[in-house]
């Protein structure tokens, strides 16, 4: 079993951008640097793309991890110009897209997404009745047994907990899920962003359709009755 002390952690620090990635860089001497885990059919190294995003903000790398050419992964990441403190930084070295986690306060960033992921997966696992059905419809999960649907829903919650929690708390979720169910059952159809029921325009986009259905109970019940025919 590998000791946790044998790993170095790098953390994505941009509060504004959803994601960031790179597959190579140039050092201050003008040398092209890359990291390759595999090669193509001609034996040429295939640069590996390192990625961070708001749902996967921490990268765990073993101190001894190397690529097919013997390039050490930790040193490669430290050398990236976008890593805070990099010797190849194009600026003052105090800013960047990611940094090596070496202070207790950095752990707060890592813990934030763990807490969100635990909350989202717990709600996906424990959702019941209308909540469960609506959440599945929001993710276009219509086929399969309940276990299969719950697995897919939990997987979606784990992959993007922020989006899942936003959907879970959305006050328009009931109507929004009805629209997606109607589209899946082909009761509604889309032409670009516009949504129609036969020749009747329901909305110029999903948000408008939600507002229109929410304010028209008679129309909403008629849609529900039509969907029931295809159940």
MOLIN-V116155 format. One line per field, one symbol per residue. psi: psi as a letter, one per 30 degrees, with the letter a starting at -180 (. if undefined). A space follows every 10 residues. Layout:
psi->???
//
This chain:
psi->kkkffgkkkk kkfkfekelk llgllkaffg kkklkkflla fggkkjkkjk kllffifkkj kkegklafgg kkeeeeeefk fgkkgkfgkf bffflaellk jgkefffeee eeeeeeeeee eeeeefklbe eeeeeeeegh jfllleeeee eeeeeeeeei eeeeeeeegj fgeeeeeeee eeeefgellk jbfkkljcgk kelfaeeeee eeeegieeee eeeeeeefff .
//
